[in-house]
């Protein structure tokens, strides 16, 4: 009994592969464009510290060890 219902161009064959490839490439292009837009927006509005004296410095053990090695 032969299967006469085979089709190379069914959604599970070449057409399905092409649809999936085009979909993934369009998602890739969309995310790339979105990422570039976000980067360009952040370049135009850089982060600025208004009052740098209020920024607290955190000490850590590794920083203390580094200072001992430098001395």
PQR file of N, CA, C, O and H, with PARSE charges and radii, in Angstrom:
ATOM      1  N   UNK A   1       0.839  -1.169   0.000 -0.4000 1.5000
ATOM      2  CA  UNK A   1       0.000   0.000   0.000 -0.0000 2.0000
ATOM      3  C   UNK A   1       0.894   1.245   0.000  0.5500 1.7000
ATOM      4  O   UNK A   1       1.597   1.511   0.975 -0.5500 1.4000
ATOM      5  N   UNK A   2       0.862   1.979  -1.063 -0.4000 1.5000
ATOM      6  CA  UNK A   2       1.673   3.190  -1.188 -0.0000 2.0000
ATOM      7  C   UNK A   2       0.913   4.382  -0.644  0.5500 1.7000
ATOM      8  O   UNK A   2      -0.314   4.458  -0.702 -0.5500 1.4000
ATOM      9  H   UNK A   2       0.291   1.763  -1.855  0.4000 1.0000
ATOM     10  N   UNK A   3       1.693   5.306  -0.113 -0.4000 1.5000
ATOM     11  CA  UNK A   3       1.095   6.550   0.376 -0.0000 2.0000
ATOM     12  C   UNK A   3       1.096   7.544  -0.775  0.5500 1.7000
ATOM     13  O   UNK A   3       2.143   8.093  -1.118 -0.5500 1.4000
ATOM     14  H   UNK A   3       2.690   5.244  -0.066  0.4000 1.0000
ATOM     15  N   UNK A   4      -0.047   7.777  -1.365 -0.4000 1.5000
ATOM     16  CA  UNK A   4      -0.168   8.674  -2.503 -0.0000 2.0000
ATOM     17  C   UNK A   4      -0.417  10.114  -2.075  0.5500 1.7000
ATOM     18  O   UNK A   4      -0.542  10.996  -2.925 -0.5500 1.4000
ATOM     19  H   UNK A   4      -0.898   7.331  -1.087  0.4000 1.0000
ATOM     20  N   UNK A   5      -0.490  10.365  -0.779 -0.4000 1.5000
ATOM     21  CA  UNK A   5      -0.828  11.688  -0.267 -0.0000 2.0000
ATOM     22  C   UNK A   5       0.407  12.519   0.053  0.5500 1.7000
ATOM     23  O   UNK A   5       0.296  13.549   0.717 -0.5500 1.4000
ATOM     24  H   UNK A   5      -0.388   9.649  -0.088  0.4000 1.0000
ATOM     25  N   UNK A   6       1.584  12.094  -0.406 -0.4000 1.5000
ATOM     26  CA  UNK A   6       2.805  12.833  -0.105 -0.0000 2.0000
ATOM     27  C   UNK A   6       2.869  14.092  -0.934  0.5500 1.7000
ATOM     28  O   UNK A   6       2.489  14.112  -2.105 -0.5500 1.4000
ATOM     29  H   UNK A   6       1.674  11.258  -0.945  0.4000 1.0000
ATOM     30  N   UNK A   7       3.364  15.158  -0.295 -0.4000 1.5000
ATOM     31  CA  UNK A   7       3.509  16.414  -1.006 -0.0000 2.0000
ATOM     32  C   UNK A   7       4.782  17.098  -0.521  0.5500 1.7000
ATOM     33  O   UNK A   7       4.958  17.317   0.678 -0.5500 1.4000
ATOM     34  H   UNK A   7       3.673  15.142   0.656  0.4000 1.0000
ATOM     35  N   UNK A   8       5.653  17.430  -1.441 -0.4000 1.5000
ATOM     36  CA  UNK A   8       6.906  18.090  -1.096 -0.0000 2.0000
ATOM     37  C   UNK A   8       6.646  19.514  -0.627  0.5500 1.7000
ATOM     38  O   UNK A   8       7.361  20.023   0.236 -0.5500 1.4000
ATOM     39  H   UNK A   8       5.510  17.253  -2.414  0.4000 1.0000
ATOM     40  N   UNK A   9       5.634  20.158  -1.185 -0.4000 1.5000
ATOM     41  CA  UNK A   9       5.359  21.554  -0.889 -0.0000 2.0000
ATOM     42  C   UNK A   9       4.267  21.736   0.169  0.5500 1.7000
ATOM     43  O   UNK A   9       3.596  22.768   0.189 -0.5500 1.4000
ATOM     44  H   UNK A   9       5.053  19.745  -1.887  0.4000 1.0000
ATOM     45  N   UNK A  10       4.088  20.771   1.024 -0.4000 1.5000
ATOM     46  CA  UNK A  10       3.111  20.938   2.107 -0.0000 2.0000
ATOM     47  C   UNK A  10       3.711  21.821   3.193  0.5500 1.7000
ATOM     48  O   UNK A  10       4.893  22.159   3.137 -0.5500 1.4000
ATOM     49  H   UNK A  10       4.634  19.933   1.008  0.4000 1.0000
ATOM     50  N   UNK A  11       2.901  22.195   4.181 -0.4000 1.5000
ATOM     51  CA  UNK A  11       3.372  23.091   5.243 -0.0000 2.0000
ATOM     52  C   UNK A  11       4.480  22.430   6.077  0.5500 1.7000
ATOM     53  O   UNK A  11       5.239  23.117   6.761 -0.5500 1.4000
ATOM     54  H   UNK A  11       1.940  21.920   4.226  0.4000 1.0000
ATOM     55  N   UNK A  12       4.566  21.117   6.017 -0.4000 1.5000
ATOM     56  CA  UNK A  12       5.605  20.411   6.772 -0.0000 2.0000
ATOM     57  C   UNK A  12       6.885  20.237   5.965  0.5500 1.7000
ATOM     58  O   UNK A  12       7.891  19.753   6.485 -0.5500 1.4000
ATOM     59  H   UNK A  12       3.950  20.559   5.461  0.4000 1.0000
ATOM     60  N   UNK A  13       6.846  20.622   4.724 -0.4000 1.5000
ATOM     61  CA  UNK A  13       8.014  20.424   3.872 -0.0000 2.0000
ATOM     62  C   UNK A  13       8.767  21.705   3.638  0.5500 1.7000
ATOM     63  O   UNK A  13       9.078  22.443   4.572 -0.5500 1.4000
ATOM     64  H   UNK A  13       6.029  21.014   4.303  0.4000 1.0000
ATOM     65  N   UNK A  14       9.057  21.961   2.383 -0.4000 1.5000
ATOM     66  CA  UNK A  14       9.855  23.128   2.007 -0.0000 2.0000
ATOM     67  C   UNK A  14       9.142  24.425   2.372  0.5500 1.7000
ATOM     68  O   UNK A  14       9.780  25.368   2.842 -0.5500 1.4000
ATOM     69  H   UNK A  14       8.804  21.361   1.624  0.4000 1.0000
ATOM     70  N   UNK A  15       7.845  24.484   2.166 -0.4000 1.5000
ATOM     71  CA  UNK A  15       7.094  25.703   2.480 -0.0000 2.0000
ATOM     72  C   UNK A  15       7.149  26.021   3.968  0.5500 1.7000
ATOM     73  O   UNK A  15       7.328  27.175   4.356 -0.5500 1.4000
ATOM     74  H   UNK A  15       7.327  23.718   1.785  0.4000 1.0000
ATOM     75  N   UNK A  16       6.999  25.019   4.781 -0.4000 1.5000
ATOM     76  CA  UNK A  16       7.086  25.226   6.229 -0.0000 2.0000
ATOM     77  C   UNK A  16       8.460  25.701   6.650  0.5500 1.7000
ATOM     78  O   UNK A  16       8.588  26.562   7.521 -0.5500 1.4000
ATOM     79  H   UNK A  16       6.854  24.081   4.466  0.4000 1.0000
ATOM     80  N   UNK A  17       9.484  25.142   6.035 -0.4000 1.5000
ATOM     81  CA  UNK A  17      10.849  25.564   6.348 -0.0000 2.0000
ATOM     82  C   UNK A  17      11.069  27.016   5.929  0.5500 1.7000
ATOM     83  O   UNK A  17      11.685  27.789   6.663 -0.5500 1.4000
ATOM     84  H   UNK A  17       9.380  24.442   5.328  0.4000 1.0000
ATOM     85  N   UNK A  18      10.569  27.385   4.758 -0.4000 1.5000
ATOM     86  CA  UNK A  18      10.723  28.760   4.287 -0.0000 2.0000
ATOM     87  C   UNK A  18       9.944  29.743   5.153  0.5500 1.7000
ATOM     88  O   UNK A  18      10.427  30.839   5.435 -0.5500 1.4000
ATOM     89  H   UNK A  18      10.068  26.757   4.162  0.4000 1.0000
ATOM     90  N   UNK A  19       8.748  29.360   5.573 -0.4000 1.5000
ATOM     91  CA  UNK A  19       7.956  30.232   6.462 -0.0000 2.0000
ATOM     92  C   UNK A  19       8.689  30.435   7.779  0.5500 1.7000
ATOM     93  O   UNK A  19       8.773  31.559   8.274 -0.5500 1.4000
ATOM     94  H   UNK A  19       8.355  28.470   5.344  0.4000 1.0000
ATOM     95  N   UNK A  20       9.218  29.364   8.350 -0.4000 1.5000
ATOM     96  CA  UNK A  20       9.944  29.470   9.618 -0.0000 2.0000
ATOM     97  C   UNK A  20      11.203  30.313   9.462  0.5500 1.7000
ATOM     98  O   UNK A  20      11.521  31.112  10.343 -0.5500 1.4000
ATOM     99  H   UNK A  20       9.150  28.451   7.948  0.4000 1.0000
ATOM    100  N   UNK A  21      11.923  30.147   8.359 -0.4000 1.5000
ATOM    101  CA  UNK A  21      13.146  30.922   8.128 -0.0000 2.0000
ATOM    102  C   UNK A  21      12.840  32.405   7.976  0.5500 1.7000
ATOM    103  O   UNK A  21      13.519  33.246   8.566 -0.5500 1.4000
ATOM    104  H   UNK A  21      11.665  29.498   7.644  0.4000 1.0000
ATOM    105  N   UNK A  22      11.818  32.728   7.187 -0.4000 1.5000
ATOM    106  CA  UNK A  22      11.443  34.132   7.001 -0.0000 2.0000
ATOM    107  C   UNK A  22      10.964  34.738   8.317  0.5500 1.7000
ATOM    108  O   UNK A  22      11.282  35.887   8.626 -0.5500 1.4000
ATOM    109  H   UNK A  22      11.266  32.045   6.708  0.4000 1.0000
ATOM    110  N   UNK A  23      10.208  33.977   9.082 -0.4000 1.5000
ATOM    111  CA  UNK A  23       9.727  34.468  10.374 -0.0000 2.0000
ATOM    112  C   UNK A  23      10.891  34.744  11.325  0.5500 1.7000
ATOM    113  O   UNK A  23      10.924  35.795  11.965 -0.5500 1.4000
ATOM    114  H   UNK A  23       9.950  33.044   8.831  0.4000 1.0000
ATOM    115  N   UNK A  24      11.831  33.830  11.424 -0.4000 1.5000
ATOM    116  CA  UNK A  24      12.975  34.034  12.320 -0.0000 2.0000
ATOM    117  C   UNK A  24      13.860  35.192  11.858  0.5500 1.7000
ATOM    118  O   UNK A  24      14.353  35.960  12.684 -0.5500 1.4000
ATOM    119  H   UNK A  24      11.804  32.976  10.904  0.4000 1.0000
ATOM    120  N   UNK A  25      14.063  35.324  10.551 -0.4000 1.5000
ATOM    121  CA  UNK A  25      14.869  36.442  10.047 -0.0000 2.0000
ATOM    122  C   UNK A  25      14.176  37.775  10.280  0.5500 1.7000
ATOM    123  O   UNK A  25      14.837  38.768  10.585 -0.5500 1.4000
ATOM    124  H   UNK A  25      13.662  34.700   9.880  0.4000 1.0000
ATOM    125  N   UNK A  26      12.858  37.813  10.142 -0.4000 1.5000
ATOM    126  CA  UNK A  26      12.144  39.070  10.391 -0.0000 2.0000
ATOM    127  C   UNK A  26      12.179  39.432  11.871  0.5500 1.7000
ATOM    128  O   UNK A  26      12.268  40.613  12.207 -0.5500 1.4000
ATOM    129  H   UNK A  26      12.321  37.006   9.894  0.4000 1.0000
ATOM    130  N   UNK A  27      12.112  38.451  12.758 -0.4000 1.5000
ATOM    131  CA  UNK A  27      12.250  38.721  14.193 -0.0000 2.0000
ATOM    132  C   UNK A  27      13.653  39.251  14.481  0.5500 1.7000
ATOM    133  O   UNK A  27      13.811  40.196  15.253 -0.5500 1.4000
ATOM    134  H   UNK A  27      12.039  37.491  12.484  0.4000 1.0000
ATOM    135  N   UNK A  28      14.663  38.654  13.870 -0.4000 1.5000
ATOM    136  CA  UNK A  28      16.040  39.105  14.059 -0.0000 2.0000
ATOM    137  C   UNK A  28      16.228  40.546  13.586  0.5500 1.7000
ATOM    138  O   UNK A  28      16.857  41.350  14.275 -0.5500 1.4000
ATOM    139  H   UNK A  28      14.534  37.886  13.243  0.4000 1.0000
ATOM    140  N   UNK A  29      15.689  40.870  12.421 -0.4000 1.5000
ATOM    141  CA  UNK A  29      15.814  42.229  11.890 -0.0000 2.0000
ATOM    142  C   UNK A  29      15.069  43.215  12.783  0.5500 1.7000
ATOM    143  O   UNK A  29      15.577  44.299  13.067 -0.5500 1.4000
ATOM    144  H   UNK A  29      15.178  40.217  11.862  0.4000 1.0000
ATOM    145  N   UNK A  30      13.880  42.852  13.222 -0.4000 1.5000
ATOM    146  CA  UNK A  30      13.099  43.734  14.095 -0.0000 2.0000
ATOM    147  C   UNK A  30      13.797  44.023  15.408  0.5500 1.7000
ATOM    148  O   UNK A  30      13.850  45.172  15.847 -0.5500 1.4000
ATOM    149  H   UNK A  30      13.467  41.971  12.991  0.4000 1.0000
ATOM    150  N   UNK A  31      14.338  42.981  16.044 -0.4000 1.5000
ATOM    151  CA  UNK A  31      15.039  43.182  17.313 -0.0000 2.0000
ATOM    152  C   UNK A  31      16.330  43.981  17.123  0.5500 1.7000
ATOM    153  O   UNK A  31      16.695  44.773  17.991 -0.5500 1.4000
ATOM    154  H   UNK A  31      14.295  42.048  15.687  0.4000 1.0000
ATOM    155  N   UNK A  32      17.015  43.785  16.009 -0.4000 1.5000
ATOM    156  CA  UNK A  32      18.239  44.548  15.737 -0.0000 2.0000
ATOM    157  C   UNK A  32      17.927  46.026  15.558  0.5500 1.7000
ATOM    158  O   UNK A  32      18.615  46.882  16.113 -0.5500 1.4000
ATOM    159  H   UNK A  32      16.718  43.142  15.304  0.4000 1.0000
ATOM    160  N   UNK A  33      16.887  46.326  14.780 -0.4000 1.5000
ATOM    161  CA  UNK A  33      16.504  47.727  14.572 -0.0000 2.0000
ATOM    162  C   UNK A  33      16.068  48.352  15.891  0.5500 1.7000
ATOM    163  O   UNK A  33      16.419  49.495  16.182 -0.5500 1.4000
ATOM    164  H   UNK A  33      16.328  45.630  14.328  0.4000 1.0000
ATOM    165  N   UNK A  34      15.310  47.616  16.686 -0.4000 1.5000
ATOM    166  CA  UNK A  34      14.850  48.123  17.982 -0.0000 2.0000
ATOM    167  C   UNK A  34      16.041  48.400  18.898  0.5500 1.7000
ATOM    168  O   UNK A  34      16.066  49.422  19.583 -0.5500 1.4000
ATOM    169  H   UNK A  34      15.025  46.687  16.450  0.4000 1.0000
ATOM    170  N   UNK A  35      17.035  47.496  18.919 -0.4000 1.5000
ATOM    171  CA  UNK A  35      18.225  47.688  19.738 -0.0000 2.0000
ATOM    172  C   UNK A  35      19.036  48.888  19.302  0.5500 1.7000
ATOM    173  O   UNK A  35      19.540  49.635  20.141 -0.5500 1.4000
ATOM    174  H   UNK A  35      17.016  46.666  18.362  0.4000 1.0000
ATOM    175  N   UNK A  36      19.168  49.083  18.004 -0.4000 1.5000
ATOM    176  CA  UNK A  36      19.894  50.259  17.509 -0.0000 2.0000
ATOM    177  C   UNK A  36      19.171  51.549  17.868  0.5500 1.7000
ATOM    178  O   UNK A  36      19.812  52.541  18.215 -0.5500 1.4000
ATOM    179  H   UNK A  36      18.759  48.476  17.323  0.4000 1.0000
ATOM    180  N   UNK A  37      17.848  51.549  17.789 -0.4000 1.5000
ATOM    181  CA  UNK A  37      17.076  52.737  18.176 -0.0000 2.0000
ATOM    182  C   UNK A  37      17.267  53.066  19.656  0.5500 1.7000
ATOM    183  O   UNK A  37      17.413  54.233  20.020 -0.5500 1.4000
ATOM    184  H   UNK A  37      17.327  50.743  17.506  0.4000 1.0000
ATOM    185  N   UNK A  38      17.266  52.048  20.503 -0.4000 1.5000
ATOM    186  CA  UNK A  38      17.459  52.266  21.938 -0.0000 2.0000
ATOM    187  C   UNK A  38      18.858  52.821  22.200  0.5500 1.7000
ATOM    188  O   UNK A  38      19.010  53.734  23.012 -0.5500 1.4000
ATOM    189  H   UNK A  38      17.147  51.100  20.207  0.4000 1.0000
ATOM    190  N   UNK A  39      19.877  52.291  21.533 -0.4000 1.5000
ATOM    191  CA  UNK A  39      21.232  52.794  21.720 -0.0000 2.0000
ATOM    192  C   UNK A  39      21.358  54.248  21.277  0.5500 1.7000
ATOM    193  O   UNK A  39      21.987  55.051  21.966 -0.5500 1.4000
ATOM    194  H   UNK A  39      19.753  51.549  20.873  0.4000 1.0000
ATOM    195  N   UNK A  40      20.773  54.589  20.149 -0.4000 1.5000
ATOM    196  CA  UNK A  40      20.854  55.962  19.668 -0.0000 2.0000
ATOM    197  C   UNK A  40      20.097  56.915  20.584  0.5500 1.7000
ATOM    198  O   UNK A  40      20.525  58.053  20.777 -0.5500 1.4000
ATOM    199  H   UNK A  40      20.262  53.937  19.590  0.4000 1.0000
ATOM    200  N   UNK A  41      18.989  56.470  21.148 -0.4000 1.5000
ATOM    201  CA  UNK A  41      18.238  57.309  22.088 -0.0000 2.0000
ATOM    202  C   UNK A  41      19.045  57.557  23.364  0.5500 1.7000
ATOM    203  O   UNK A  41      19.015  58.662  23.906 -0.5500 1.4000
ATOM    204  H   UNK A  41      18.642  55.546  20.991  0.4000 1.0000
ATOM    205  N   UNK A  42      19.755  56.556  23.841 -0.4000 1.5000
ATOM    206  CA  UNK A  42      20.553  56.707  25.049 -0.0000 2.0000
ATOM    207  C   UNK A  42      21.786  57.576  24.808  0.5500 1.7000
ATOM    208  O   UNK A  42      22.264  58.236  25.731 -0.5500 1.4000
ATOM    209  H   UNK A  42      19.779  55.658  23.401  0.4000 1.0000
ATOM    210  N   UNK A  43      22.300  57.584  23.594 -0.4000 1.5000
ATOM    211  CA  UNK A  43      23.425  58.462  23.271 -0.0000 2.0000
ATOM    212  C   UNK A  43      22.994  59.919  23.338  0.5500 1.7000
ATOM    213  O   UNK A  43      23.753  60.778  23.787 -0.5500 1.4000
ATOM    214  H   UNK A  43      21.912  57.049  22.844  0.4000 1.0000
ATOM    215  N   UNK A  44      21.771  60.196  22.890 -0.4000 1.5000
ATOM    216  CA  UNK A  44      21.277  61.575  22.894 -0.0000 2.0000
ATOM    217  C   UNK A  44      20.956  62.072  24.300  0.5500 1.7000
ATOM    218  O   UNK A  44      21.036  63.273  24.561 -0.5500 1.4000
ATOM    219  H   UNK A  44      21.154  59.499  22.525  0.4000 1.0000
ATOM    220  N   UNK A  45      20.594  61.163  25.215 -0.4000 1.5000
ATOM    221  CA  UNK A  45      20.256  61.552  26.589 -0.0000 2.0000
ATOM    222  C   UNK A  45      21.157  60.795  27.571  0.5500 1.7000
ATOM    223  O   UNK A  45      20.722  59.803  28.156 -0.5500 1.4000
ATOM    224  H   UNK A  45      20.529  60.187  25.003  0.4000 1.0000
ATOM    225  N   UNK A  46      22.392  61.240  27.761 -0.4000 1.5000
ATOM    226  CA  UNK A  46      23.290  60.505  28.662 -0.0000 2.0000
ATOM    227  C   UNK A  46      22.867  60.650  30.122  0.5500 1.7000
ATOM    228  O   UNK A  46      22.187  61.601  30.506 -0.5500 1.4000
ATOM    229  H   UNK A  46      22.745  62.046  27.286  0.4000 1.0000
ATOM    230  N   UNK A  47      23.290  59.682  30.911 -0.4000 1.5000
ATOM    231  CA  UNK A  47      23.007  59.694  32.344 -0.0000 2.0000
ATOM    232  C   UNK A  47      23.892  60.730  33.006  0.5500 1.7000
ATOM    233  O   UNK A  47      25.096  60.772  32.753 -0.5500 1.4000
ATOM    234  H   UNK A  47      23.843  58.909  30.599  0.4000 1.0000
ATOM    235  N   UNK A  48      23.295  61.587  33.870 -0.4000 1.5000
ATOM    236  CA  UNK A  48      24.049  62.657  34.513 -0.0000 2.0000
ATOM    237  C   UNK A  48      23.847  62.585  36.025  0.5500 1.7000
ATOM    238  O   UNK A  48      22.719  62.418  36.490 -0.5500 1.4000
ATOM    239  H   UNK A  48      22.317  61.553  34.075  0.4000 1.0000
ATOM    240  N   UNK A  49      24.923  62.710  36.791 -0.4000 1.5000
ATOM    241  CA  UNK A  49      24.833  62.777  38.242 -0.0000 2.0000
ATOM    242  C   UNK A  49      24.629  64.229  38.652  0.5500 1.7000
ATOM    243  O   UNK A  49      25.445  65.097  38.341 -0.5500 1.4000
ATOM    244  H   UNK A  49      25.839  62.845  36.413  0.4000 1.0000
ATOM    245  N   UNK A  50      23.531  64.479  39.351 -0.4000 1.5000
ATOM    246  CA  UNK A  50      23.242  65.844  39.773 -0.0000 2.0000
ATOM    247  C   UNK A  50      24.065  66.229  41.006  0.5500 1.7000
ATOM    248  O   UNK A  50      24.635  67.318  41.061 -0.5500 1.4000
ATOM    249  H   UNK A  50      22.868  63.774  39.603  0.4000 1.0000
ATOM    250  N   UNK A  51      24.122  65.328  41.996 -0.4000 1.5000
ATOM    251  CA  UNK A  51      24.830  65.623  43.237 -0.0000 2.0000
ATOM    252  C   UNK A  51      25.736  64.436  43.551  0.5500 1.7000
ATOM    253  O   UNK A  51      25.302  63.457  44.158 -0.5500 1.4000
ATOM    254  H   UNK A  51      23.658  64.443  41.951  0.4000 1.0000
ATOM    255  N   UNK A  52      26.977  64.529  43.140 -0.4000 1.5000
ATOM    256  CA  UNK A  52      27.891  63.392  43.270 -0.0000 2.0000
ATOM    257  C   UNK A  52      28.316  63.152  44.718  0.5500 1.7000
ATOM    258  O   UNK A  52      28.773  62.059  45.051 -0.5500 1.4000
ATOM    259  H   UNK A  52      27.330  65.324  42.648  0.4000 1.0000
ATOM    260  N   UNK A  53      28.171  64.151  45.578 -0.4000 1.5000
ATOM    261  CA  UNK A  53      28.564  63.979  46.980 -0.0000 2.0000
ATOM    262  C   UNK A  53      27.636  63.022  47.724  0.5500 1.7000
ATOM    263  O   UNK A  53      28.029  62.461  48.747 -0.5500 1.4000
ATOM    264  H   UNK A  53      27.799  65.039  45.308  0.4000 1.0000
ATOM    265  N   UNK A  54      26.433  62.829  47.239 -0.4000 1.5000
ATOM    266  CA  UNK A  54      25.487  61.943  47.912 -0.0000 2.0000
ATOM    267  C   UNK A  54      25.637  60.483  47.497  0.5500 1.7000
ATOM    268  O   UNK A  54      24.952  59.618  48.044 -0.5500 1.4000
ATOM    269  H   UNK A  54      26.114  63.285  46.408  0.4000 1.0000
ATOM    270  N   UNK A  55      26.508  60.194  46.552 -0.4000 1.5000
ATOM    271  CA  UNK A  55      26.728  58.818  46.124 -0.0000 2.0000
ATOM    272  C   UNK A  55      27.580  58.125  47.174  0.5500 1.7000
ATOM    273  O   UNK A  55      28.656  58.605  47.531 -0.5500 1.4000
ATOM    274  H   UNK A  55      27.064  60.896  46.108  0.4000 1.0000
ATOM    275  N   UNK A  56      27.084  56.980  47.671 -0.4000 1.5000
ATOM    276  CA  UNK A  56      27.795  56.264  48.732 -0.0000 2.0000
ATOM    277  C   UNK A  56      28.770  55.259  48.127  0.5500 1.7000
ATOM    278  O   UNK A  56      28.439  54.538  47.186 -0.5500 1.4000
ATOM    279  H   UNK A  56      26.210  56.591  47.381  0.4000 1.0000
ATOM    280  N   UNK A  57      29.973  55.226  48.685 -0.4000 1.5000
ATOM    281  CA  UNK A  57      30.986  54.274  48.248 -0.0000 2.0000
ATOM    282  C   UNK A  57      30.841  53.014  49.069  0.5500 1.7000
ATOM    283  O   UNK A  57      30.734  53.084  50.293 -0.5500 1.4000
ATOM    284  H   UNK A  57      30.242  55.812  49.449  0.4000 1.0000
ATOM    285  N   UNK A  58      30.835  51.892  48.436 -0.4000 1.5000
ATOM    286  CA  UNK A  58      30.732  50.617  49.145 -0.0000 2.0000
ATOM    287  C   UNK A  58      32.101  49.959  49.190  0.5500 1.7000
ATOM    288  O   UNK A  58      32.762  49.804  48.163 -0.5500 1.4000
ATOM    289  H   UNK A  58      30.922  51.836  47.441  0.4000 1.0000
ATOM    290  N   UNK A  59      32.509  49.583  50.356 -0.4000 1.5000
ATOM    291  CA  UNK A  59      33.781  48.884  50.524 -0.0000 2.0000
ATOM    292  C   UNK A  59      33.528  47.383  50.461  0.5500 1.7000
ATOM    293  O   UNK A  59      32.473  46.900  50.872 -0.5500 1.4000
ATOM    294  H   UNK A  59      31.972  49.708  51.190  0.4000 1.0000
ATOM    295  N   UNK A  60      34.483  46.676  49.958 -0.4000 1.5000
ATOM    296  CA  UNK A  60      34.369  45.220  49.933 -0.0000 2.0000
ATOM    297  C   UNK A  60      35.698  44.617  50.354  0.5500 1.7000
ATOM    298  O   UNK A  60      36.730  45.287  50.339 -0.5500 1.4000
ATOM    299  H   UNK A  60      35.340  47.068  49.624  0.4000 1.0000
ATOM    300  N   UNK A  61      35.661  43.340  50.730 -0.4000 1.5000
ATOM    301  CA  UNK A  61      36.868  42.671  51.171 -0.0000 2.0000
ATOM    302  C   UNK A  61      37.902  42.600  50.051  0.5500 1.7000
ATOM    303  O   UNK A  61      39.099  42.742  50.304 -0.5500 1.4000
ATOM    304  H   UNK A  61      34.822  42.795  50.743  0.4000 1.0000
ATOM    305  N   UNK A  62      37.460  42.386  48.838 -0.4000 1.5000
ATOM    306  CA  UNK A  62      38.405  42.300  47.725 -0.0000 2.0000
ATOM    307  C   UNK A  62      39.097  43.646  47.484  0.5500 1.7000
ATOM    308  O   UNK A  62      40.262  43.684  47.090 -0.5500 1.4000
ATOM    309  H   UNK A  62      36.488  42.271  48.632  0.4000 1.0000
ATOM    310  N   UNK A  63      38.380  44.747  47.719 -0.4000 1.5000
ATOM    311  CA  UNK A  63      38.996  46.067  47.579 -0.0000 2.0000
ATOM    312  C   UNK A  63      40.052  46.279  48.664  0.5500 1.7000
ATOM    313  O   UNK A  63      41.113  46.844  48.399 -0.5500 1.4000
ATOM    314  H   UNK A  63      37.433  44.717  48.039  0.4000 1.0000
ATOM    315  N   UNK A  64      39.762  45.828  49.880 -0.4000 1.5000
ATOM    316  CA  UNK A  64      40.756  45.937  50.959 -0.0000 2.0000
ATOM    317  C   UNK A  64      41.996  45.106  50.643  0.5500 1.7000
ATOM    318  O   UNK A  64      43.118  45.553  50.882 -0.5500 1.4000
ATOM    319  H   UNK A  64      38.900  45.369  50.096  0.4000 1.0000
ATOM    320  N   UNK A  65      41.802  43.900  50.108 -0.4000 1.5000
ATOM    321  CA  UNK A  65      42.936  43.056  49.727 -0.0000 2.0000
ATOM    322  C   UNK A  65      43.753  43.704  48.626  0.5500 1.7000
ATOM    323  O   UNK A  65      44.980  43.612  48.626 -0.5500 1.4000
ATOM    324  H   UNK A  65      40.891  43.537  49.913  0.4000 1.0000
ATOM    325  N   UNK A  66      43.091  44.351  47.697 -0.4000 1.5000
ATOM    326  CA  UNK A  66      43.787  45.038  46.614 -0.0000 2.0000
ATOM    327  C   UNK A  66      44.626  46.187  47.159  0.5500 1.7000
ATOM    328  O   UNK A  66      45.757  46.400  46.723 -0.5500 1.4000
ATOM    329  H   UNK A  66      42.093  44.426  47.697  0.4000 1.0000
ATOM    330  N   UNK A  67      44.072  46.919  48.105 -0.4000 1.5000
ATOM    331  CA  UNK A  67      44.811  48.035  48.671 -0.0000 2.0000
ATOM    332  C   UNK A  67      46.041  47.550  49.445  0.5500 1.7000
ATOM    333  O   UNK A  67      47.075  48.218  49.440 -0.5500 1.4000
ATOM    334  H   UNK A  67      43.153  46.746  48.460  0.4000 1.0000
ATOM    335  N   UNK A  68      45.939  46.407  50.103 -0.4000 1.5000
ATOM    336  CA  UNK A  68      47.100  45.844  50.820 -0.0000 2.0000
ATOM    337  C   UNK A  68      48.194  45.449  49.835  0.5500 1.7000
ATOM    338  O   UNK A  68      49.379  45.643  50.108 -0.5500 1.4000
ATOM    339  H   UNK A  68      45.099  45.864  50.107  0.4000 1.0000
ATOM    340  N   UNK A  69      47.799  44.899  48.697 -0.4000 1.5000
ATOM    341  CA  UNK A  69      48.788  44.474  47.709 -0.0000 2.0000
ATOM    342  C   UNK A  69      49.485  45.676  47.066  0.5500 1.7000
ATOM    343  O   UNK A  69      50.655  45.588  46.694 -0.5500 1.4000
ATOM    344  H   UNK A  69      46.836  44.742  48.476  0.4000 1.0000
ATOM    345  N   UNK A  70      48.772  46.794  46.934 -0.4000 1.5000
ATOM    346  CA  UNK A  70      49.349  47.954  46.279 -0.0000 2.0000
ATOM    347  C   UNK A  70      50.378  48.617  47.185  0.5500 1.7000
ATOM    348  O   UNK A  70      51.400  49.113  46.711 -0.5500 1.4000
ATOM    349  H   UNK A  70      47.822  46.866  47.235  0.4000 1.0000
ATOM    350  N   UNK A  71      50.114  48.626  48.478 -0.4000 1.5000
ATOM    351  CA  UNK A  71      51.040  49.287  49.422 -0.0000 2.0000
ATOM    352  C   UNK A  71      52.296  48.549  49.548  0.5500 1.7000
ATOM    353  O   UNK A  71      53.182  48.961  50.297 -0.5500 1.4000
ATOM    354  H   UNK A  71      49.284  48.223  48.863  0.4000 1.0000
TER
END
